[in-house]
């Protein structure tokens, strides 16, 4: 099958390029499909920033390009953008129905349902469909065609092939992988920056009892010159005062996975995701808030945090128990992994096959 995958962002190291959740979904889908023998063209970047393999070995059956191949007819195009800007068109943004390529089906991938999907688009008349990554969130997508005219499919984000061994004896560190916690777009007094500071304080308190390194990712908005919240809450000073702390922006994927293999806890902040899936598959226990898909595991464990009202004491209590109680930690990871059962490469591919079958693709 000929498949196009639109991957967001810039690919400087092929399908191992650091990216947000949207890009990871696209990159992992491309890898999964290539491993199952499909011919996959990954479209990313711009003419001035064309995708490349970098330090990543090229993957068989995957071609990288910045512009859709108009000479090929694809069976299916995944993560088709709602709007596009390609050279050769008038300036400005253009509808998805004018993407310069031929495909039997176009799949718009979305993390959530919004009325604007129905009200702002009519491309369901042009063989465009919807797909979403998280099975546990399927009830948000209306089944009434008057509410949601798009054929809608589950297409899980492929996260892992096999679960990594836990190896408790080498898990001492903590990782912060949630980006934009202190971004200026959050209004004054918003709960996300407040919970971010509370999480930093909880790590500080735990570090006084135990020796570990803390790996902070996506820390641009920790800086006073980049964030009003960082200035108001003294984020840079608080984080820098934690012994063993190191600060990074996006890092190569092998570096990220290496940190996860030695981390005991991933300190997710509020409703933001922060690589929670990779964390669970790697054996690092993520903090869990009420909107997360592994919330059943956290609720069972009694450490489910409220997305808007979580306090420093509640965050610390969850972290302290996960860090100090091995039996509790192992049961929580087991339960989280049960929640992650849909997101293996093999299970995700079954959902892809089911979607193709319903669309009449063989």
Number of C-alpha atoms within 10 A of each C-alpha: 14 16 21 27 24 24 28 21 18 20 27 19 18 22 29 20 25 21 20 16 15 17 21 21 21 23 24 19 27 28 21 22 22 20 16 12 13 17 19 25 24 28 26 23 20 16 12 7 13 16 25 21 17 14 12 16 11 15 14 13 16 22 19 20 19 22 20 19 15 12 9 11 15 21 17 23 25 22 24 24 19 17 13 17 15 17 10 7 12 9 9 9 12 15 13 18 21 11 19 16 16 18 19 15 21 26 22 20 23 15 12 14 17 12 9 8 18 17 10 8 13 13 18 16 11 12 16 22 21 24 22 21 22 19 17 15 16 15 9 10 17 14 13 9 10 9 13 19 18 24 17 20 22 20 26 23 27 26 24 19 13 11 14 14 10 19 11 16 9 11 19 17 23 27 26 22 25 23 22 20 24 26 18 15 12 15 12 12 9 13 17 23 24 22 21 22 23 20 25 21 19 22 21 18 14 18 17 11 9 12 12 18 19 26 20 20 19 18 20 19 21 27 17 17 10 14 19 20 26 24 17 10 18 15 22 16 14 15 20 13 11 19 14 13 16 15 15 12 12 16 14 15 16 13 11 19 15 11 21 26 23 22 27 29 26 27 27 23 30 28 17 19 21 24 21 23 23 20 25 29 25 24 29 29 27 31 24 31 24 17 16 21 20 24 21 17 21 23 14 11 15 10 21 23 24 16 18 15 13 20 16 18 13 18 25 20 15 19 24 17 14 22 20 12 10 13 10 14 21 16 13 21 23 16 19 24 20 14 19 21 11 22 23 19 22 15 16 23 20 14 16 17 14 16 18 16 11 11 15 10 14 9
